[in-house]
């Protein structure tokens, strides 16, 4: 009888360990981290989605490509995970995802508020922080950036301005003309300043594309952007695609049925992850 009980106990333990192993192997992990930014001068939270198997002992030496998902105007660091199935889609890929906080700062070093250095924050603080804390492939080949609306503008702008940092820059429904808009939008004026400001010139995405040196085209990341056919920014995205085509800059542009809404971005997030898996280098042991 004692031997039977012991045998049953061993079987139960093996089953529990197998179930735990299966869970760790197949489940994603989501962490929220509070980061003290010296550049922005306040706490900026960010979330990290870790791929299935990240915590397994057998994976302890493995490093993963990472994609930064930038939020839209009016959004937050948790908007992508709250409004889409991004974490579930991540389970289909061996990628680390990061969703940072950018307030309404257009992912730009603002012209009027000295502390609104959201571009420098991403490049100089957050990326090094993530590379230190998590097992990323800490170079251009293993790093991408993506975003929706304001975040789409930020992602493509980073792609043009920081070619040594990202191998993929992807936008969905990007507000790509943000730096050239002259309407009385408070966040636009606060971030980019007067129409003739240096900040506007340095962050005008269509201008960056038009003036990009021909000799440096090979240094650009893979440029992907899409827009819904009913989206208010469809004309802006079409115009940007025309600029890239005229300049001979390689890119992938899609016009898809849809609007400037989360269900559209949810669908496209999955496509961006598939693209990232193809473009970025695979995990390294």
Secondary structure, DSSP 8 states (H G I E B T S, - for coil): -HHHHHHHHHHHHHHHHHHHHHHHHH--EEEEEEEEETTTTEEEEEEEEE-TTTT-GGGTT-BBEEEEEE--TT--TTHHHHHS-HHHHHTTSSEEEEEE--TTSTTSB-SS-TT-BHHHIIIIIIHHHHHHHS-B--SGGGEEEEEETHHHHHHHHHHHH-TTT-SEEEEES--TTGGG--S--HHHHHHH-STT-HHHHHH-HHHHHHT--GGGGGGS-EEEEEEETT-TTHHHHHHHHHHHHHHT---EEEEES--SSHHHHHHHHHHHHHHHHHHS---B-
